[in-house]
Amino acid sequence: MSHWRAKTLDLGCFIGTRVVRDHTKRMVFERFEPERQALRYIIRNTTLPPRVRAEAQLQLAQMSNYTRPTQIRNRCILGGRTRGVLRDFKMKRYNFRLEAMAGNIPGVKRASW
């Protein structure tokens, strides 16, 4: 697993082991995504011979877990947490609230009705 890990990290949030692992998963996923899509296309193509499709299935099954899109979690860019993250702003709810009240997020203001 250490051969996947990047030598330097330029993350803006708290750097812990889980954040490093998630960053590594994102980099590996980005590198292997075209290959995964090609294999999935071959597997779903019914005009190809069954042997070719079976070989593509084996290759896809033998790829690392880090190449799967389901391994990537949304993380807060300020704290690195995964719970309560708003996708549009990549922040957890509490940090979003603090930044919005301070006026640091453009286009977001406190609602009053």
RAWOTA-V681856 format. One record per pair of residues at least 6 apart in sequence whose ideal C-beta (glycine too) atoms are under 8 Angstrom apart, sorted by the first residue. I is the first residue (numbers start at 1). J is the second residue. If there is no record, write none. Layout:
I	J
I	J
This chain:
4	24
4	27
4	28
4	64
4	66
5	20
5	24
6	23
6	24
6	27
9	15
9	20
9	23
11	19
11	23
12	77
12	78
13	19
13	75
13	76
13	77
13	78
13	79
13	80
14	79
14	80
15	80
16	80
18	80
19	75
19	80
22	72
22	73
22	75
24	66
25	66
25	71
25	72
26	72
28	64
28	66
28	67
29	66
29	67
29	68
29	69
29	71
29	72
32	63
32	64
32	67
33	67
33	69
35	63
35	67
36	60
36	63
36	67
39	56
39	59
39	60
40	60
42	48
42	52
42	53
42	56
43	53
43	56
43	57
43	60
45	53
65	71
73	82
74	82
74	85
74	87
74	90
75	81
75	82
75	85
75	90
76	82
76	85
76	90
76	91
76	92
76	95
77	90
77	91
78	91
78	92
78	95
79	92
79	95
81	92
83	92
84	92
84	93
84	94
85	91
85	92
86	92
86	93
86	96
89	96
89	105
91	99
96	105
99	105
100	108
100	109
100	110
101	110
103	109
